[in-house]
């Protein structure tokens, strides 16, 4: 067993050496992928009902909004924008959560939202395996979210829209 002072000096040297060593930026193959390609990979990697649900939601978004911009944010979150971000989707262990950025401002007469109901801005719905999506209601909410972005000053996105160079 080393005396305490020797152990402290050895530890201090390791820290100093590690801090002085230049770090190499590791370039991963995924860094060159577009946001759309990353979303494709995310859907494929899930390999279960969550991937199917995410693909279904994505298809509905593209049907409603042919000019949608797909983005990849927060280390793995698919986001869809048009005049600003309007919806995102996350696959969790037991659900797919669909979150509308300005959901509190959207009319929801059919009670599509079932999560985040107390928040002042966002609204979400948790979709579990076997849940049916009322596509007419979802499409109406998507249209309303896009319209909200065009009539209000919403922050424009600065995220991963294209390959990292």
C-alpha positions as CSV (number, residue, x, y, z in Angstrom):
1,X,0.0,0.0,0.0
2,X,1.4,3.4,-1.0
3,X,1.6,6.2,1.5
4,X,-1.1,8.8,1.1
5,X,1.1,11.6,-0.4
6,X,2.6,9.2,-3.0
7,X,-0.9,8.1,-4.0
8,X,-2.1,11.7,-4.3
9,X,0.9,12.7,-6.4
10,X,0.3,9.7,-8.7
11,X,-3.4,10.6,-9.1
12,X,-2.5,14.2,-9.8
13,X,0.0,13.2,-12.5
14,X,-2.6,11.0,-14.2
15,X,-5.1,13.9,-14.2
16,X,-2.6,16.4,-15.5
17,X,-1.4,14.0,-18.2
18,X,-5.0,13.3,-19.3
19,X,-5.9,17.0,-19.3
20,X,-2.8,17.9,-21.4
21,X,-3.4,15.2,-24.0
22,X,-5.2,16.6,-27.1
23,X,-8.5,15.0,-27.8
24,X,-9.1,13.7,-31.2
25,X,-12.5,14.3,-32.7
26,X,-14.0,11.0,-33.6
27,X,-16.0,11.1,-36.8
28,X,-18.7,8.5,-36.9
29,X,-20.5,7.3,-40.0
30,X,-23.7,8.6,-38.4
31,X,-22.3,12.1,-38.4
32,X,-22.6,12.3,-42.2
33,X,-26.2,11.1,-42.3
34,X,-29.1,13.5,-43.0
35,X,-31.8,13.9,-40.5
36,X,-34.2,11.9,-42.7
37,X,-31.6,9.1,-42.9
38,X,-31.2,9.1,-39.1
39,X,-35.0,8.8,-38.7
40,X,-35.0,5.9,-41.2
41,X,-32.3,4.2,-39.0
42,X,-34.2,4.9,-35.8
43,X,-37.4,3.3,-37.2
44,X,-35.5,0.3,-38.4
45,X,-33.5,-0.1,-35.2
46,X,-36.7,-0.4,-33.1
47,X,-37.8,-3.5,-34.9
48,X,-41.1,-3.8,-33.2
49,X,-44.5,-2.1,-33.0
50,X,-42.8,1.2,-31.9
51,X,-41.0,1.4,-35.2
52,X,-44.2,0.7,-37.1
53,X,-46.0,3.4,-35.1
54,X,-43.2,5.9,-35.7
55,X,-43.3,5.1,-39.4
56,X,-47.1,5.5,-39.5
57,X,-46.9,8.9,-37.7
58,X,-44.1,10.0,-40.1
59,X,-46.2,9.0,-43.1
60,X,-49.2,11.0,-41.8
61,X,-47.0,14.1,-41.3
62,X,-45.7,13.9,-44.8
63,X,-49.2,13.4,-46.2
64,X,-50.5,16.5,-44.4
65,X,-47.3,18.6,-44.9
66,X,-45.4,17.8,-48.1
67,X,-43.0,20.7,-47.4
68,X,-42.1,19.4,-43.9
69,X,-38.5,19.6,-42.8
70,X,-37.3,16.6,-40.9
71,X,-34.8,17.3,-38.2
72,X,-32.7,15.2,-35.7
73,X,-32.4,16.8,-32.3
74,X,-31.4,16.2,-28.8
75,X,-29.2,13.1,-29.5
76,X,-31.9,11.1,-31.2
77,X,-35.3,12.8,-31.4
78,X,-37.1,13.0,-34.8
79,X,-38.6,16.5,-35.1
80,X,-40.8,17.9,-37.9
81,X,-40.8,21.6,-38.8
82,X,-42.5,24.1,-41.1
83,X,-42.0,27.7,-40.2
84,X,-40.6,26.4,-36.9
85,X,-40.8,23.0,-35.0
86,X,-44.3,21.7,-34.6
87,X,-44.1,18.1,-33.5
88,X,-41.7,15.5,-32.3
89,X,-41.9,11.8,-31.6
90,X,-40.0,9.6,-29.1
91,X,-40.1,5.8,-28.8
92,X,-40.0,4.8,-25.1
93,X,-40.0,1.3,-23.7
94,X,-43.8,0.9,-23.5
95,X,-45.1,3.8,-25.7
96,X,-44.4,6.3,-28.5
97,X,-44.9,9.8,-27.3
98,X,-46.0,12.4,-29.9
99,X,-45.5,15.9,-28.6
100,X,-46.8,19.1,-30.2
101,X,-44.6,22.2,-29.4
102,X,-47.6,24.6,-29.1
103,X,-50.2,22.0,-28.2
104,X,-51.7,24.1,-25.5
105,X,-52.7,26.6,-28.2
106,X,-54.5,24.0,-30.4
107,X,-58.1,23.0,-30.2
108,X,-58.5,19.4,-29.1
109,X,-62.3,18.7,-29.0
110,X,-61.8,15.0,-29.6
111,X,-59.4,14.7,-26.6
112,X,-56.4,13.4,-28.7
113,X,-53.9,14.7,-26.1
114,X,-53.5,12.5,-23.0
115,X,-50.2,13.8,-21.6
116,X,-48.8,17.1,-20.6
117,X,-52.2,18.5,-20.1
118,X,-51.2,20.9,-17.3
119,X,-48.4,22.5,-19.2
120,X,-48.7,26.0,-20.7
121,X,-47.1,25.2,-24.0
122,X,-46.7,21.5,-25.0
123,X,-49.3,18.8,-25.3
124,X,-48.6,15.2,-26.0
125,X,-50.3,11.8,-26.5
126,X,-48.8,8.5,-25.4
127,X,-49.5,5.8,-27.8
128,X,-49.2,2.3,-26.5
129,X,-49.1,-1.0,-28.3
130,X,-52.5,-1.8,-29.8
131,X,-53.8,1.8,-29.5
132,X,-55.6,3.0,-32.6
133,X,-54.8,6.4,-34.0
134,X,-57.8,8.5,-35.1
135,X,-56.0,9.6,-38.3
136,X,-58.6,12.3,-39.1
137,X,-58.0,13.9,-35.7
138,X,-54.2,13.7,-35.9
139,X,-54.2,15.2,-39.4
140,X,-56.4,18.1,-38.2
141,X,-54.1,18.7,-35.3
142,X,-51.0,18.7,-37.6
143,X,-52.7,21.2,-39.9
144,X,-53.6,23.4,-37.0
145,X,-50.0,23.2,-35.7
146,X,-48.6,24.2,-39.0
147,X,-51.1,27.1,-39.3
148,X,-50.1,28.2,-35.8
149,X,-46.5,28.4,-36.8
150,X,-47.4,30.6,-39.8
151,X,-49.5,33.0,-37.8
152,X,-47.3,33.3,-34.7
153,X,-43.7,34.3,-34.0
154,X,-42.3,30.9,-33.2
155,X,-38.5,30.3,-32.9
156,X,-36.9,28.9,-36.0
157,X,-34.9,25.8,-35.6
158,X,-31.1,25.7,-35.7
159,X,-30.8,21.9,-35.6
160,X,-29.6,19.0,-37.6
161,X,-31.3,19.3,-40.9
162,X,-28.6,18.2,-43.2
163,X,-25.4,16.2,-43.0
164,X,-22.7,17.4,-40.7
165,X,-19.7,18.6,-42.7
